[in-house]
Amino acid sequence: MFADQQLALANLRFLARGGQTPAYYDLLEERLSSLAEGWETLALSENECLILAAYKTRLHFELAYLRSVAALRE
């Protein structure tokens, strides 16, 4: 389960590199939030939860940055 969640985060990060519109990054942010909500129901250790939370935070900031760059290009 933990590896699946890491892969899902990596996939979102890969999709973020597409250089899309700000709305695209808003959609990815929504997907990230939906993914993180499901973590509460998974049987994860405390360390795994901390690792996923760190990845989520990093991705959140990357999406915010990429969204602002996309907004400047419009």
CYANA upper distance limits for C-alpha pairs under 8 A (distance plus 0.5 A):
  1 MET  CA      5 GLN  CA      6.85
  1 MET  CA     42 LEU  CA      8.04
  1 MET  CA     44 LEU  CA      8.40
  2 PHE  CA      6 GLN  CA      6.79
  2 PHE  CA     44 LEU  CA      7.47
  2 PHE  CA     48 GLU  CA      7.39
  3 ALA  CA      7 LEU  CA      6.62
  4 ASP  CA      8 ALA  CA      6.69
  5 GLN  CA      9 LEU  CA      6.79
  5 GLN  CA     52 LEU  CA      8.19
  6 GLN  CA     10 ALA  CA      6.67
  6 GLN  CA     52 LEU  CA      7.61
  7 LEU  CA     11 ASN  CA      6.59
  8 ALA  CA     12 LEU  CA      6.84
  9 LEU  CA     13 ARG  CA      6.72
  9 LEU  CA     32 LEU  CA      8.10
  9 LEU  CA     55 TYR  CA      7.87
  9 LEU  CA     56 LYS  CA      7.87
  9 LEU  CA     59 LEU  CA      8.35
 10 ALA  CA     14 PHE  CA      6.64
 11 ASN  CA     15 LEU  CA      6.68
 12 LEU  CA     16 ALA  CA      6.69
 12 LEU  CA     28 LEU  CA      7.34
 12 LEU  CA     32 LEU  CA      8.03
 13 ARG  CA     17 ARG  CA      7.41
 13 ARG  CA     59 LEU  CA      7.11
 14 PHE  CA     18 GLY  CA      8.17
 16 ALA  CA     20 GLN  CA      8.44
 16 ALA  CA     25 TYR  CA      7.48
 16 ALA  CA     28 LEU  CA      7.92
 16 ALA  CA     63 LEU  CA      7.31
 16 ALA  CA     66 LEU  CA      8.06
 19 GLY  CA     66 LEU  CA      8.22
 19 GLY  CA     70 ALA  CA      7.48
 20 GLN  CA     24 TYR  CA      6.41
 20 GLN  CA     25 TYR  CA      7.83
 20 GLN  CA     70 ALA  CA      7.13
 21 THR  CA     25 TYR  CA      7.39
 21 THR  CA     67 ARG  CA      7.79
 21 THR  CA     70 ALA  CA      6.04
 21 THR  CA     71 ALA  CA      7.51
 21 THR  CA     74 GLU  CA      8.35
 22 PRO  CA     26 ASP  CA      6.84
 22 PRO  CA     67 ARG  CA      5.37
 22 PRO  CA     68 SER  CA      7.73
 22 PRO  CA     70 ALA  CA      6.10
 22 PRO  CA     71 ALA  CA      6.21
 23 ALA  CA     27 LEU  CA      6.76
 24 TYR  CA     28 LEU  CA      6.89
 25 TYR  CA     29 GLU  CA      6.61
 25 TYR  CA     63 LEU  CA      6.63
 25 TYR  CA     64 ALA  CA      8.20
 25 TYR  CA     66 LEU  CA      7.91
 25 TYR  CA     67 ARG  CA      6.10
 26 ASP  CA     30 GLU  CA      6.80
 26 ASP  CA     67 ARG  CA      8.16
 27 LEU  CA     31 ARG  CA      6.81
 28 LEU  CA     32 LEU  CA      6.63
 28 LEU  CA     63 LEU  CA      8.22
 29 GLU  CA     33 SER  CA      6.75
 29 GLU  CA     60 HIS  CA      7.45
 29 GLU  CA     63 LEU  CA      7.48
 30 GLU  CA     34 SER  CA      6.70
 31 ARG  CA     35 LEU  CA      6.58
 32 LEU  CA     36 ALA  CA      6.69
 32 LEU  CA     56 LYS  CA      7.90
 32 LEU  CA     60 HIS  CA      8.40
 33 SER  CA     37 GLU  CA      6.71
 34 SER  CA     38 GLY  CA      7.25
 35 LEU  CA     39 TRP  CA      7.58
 36 ALA  CA     40 GLU  CA      8.32
 36 ALA  CA     56 LYS  CA      8.15
 38 GLY  CA     42 LEU  CA      7.54
 39 TRP  CA     44 LEU  CA      8.42
 39 TRP  CA     49 CYS  CA      8.34
 44 LEU  CA     48 GLU  CA      6.40
 44 LEU  CA     49 CYS  CA      6.80
 45 SER  CA     49 CYS  CA      6.78
 46 GLU  CA     50 LEU  CA      6.77
 47 ASN  CA     51 ILE  CA      6.67
 48 GLU  CA     52 LEU  CA      6.66
 49 CYS  CA     53 ALA  CA      6.56
 50 LEU  CA     54 ALA  CA      6.67
 51 ILE  CA     55 TYR  CA      6.79
 52 LEU  CA     56 LYS  CA      6.53
 53 ALA  CA     57 THR  CA      6.64
 54 ALA  CA     58 ARG  CA      6.72
 55 TYR  CA     59 LEU  CA      6.60
 56 LYS  CA     60 HIS  CA      6.48
 57 THR  CA     61 PHE  CA      6.87
 58 ARG  CA     62 GLU  CA      6.75
 59 LEU  CA     63 LEU  CA      6.54
 60 HIS  CA     64 ALA  CA      6.75
 61 PHE  CA     65 TYR  CA      6.68
 62 GLU  CA     66 LEU  CA      6.60
 63 LEU  CA     67 ARG  CA      6.38
 64 ALA  CA     68 SER  CA      6.76
 65 TYR  CA     69 VAL  CA      6.83
 66 LEU  CA     70 ALA  CA      6.63
 67 ARG  CA     71 ALA  CA      6.64
 68 SER  CA     72 LEU  CA      6.79
 69 VAL  CA     73 ARG  CA      6.95
 70 ALA  CA     74 GLU  CA      7.04
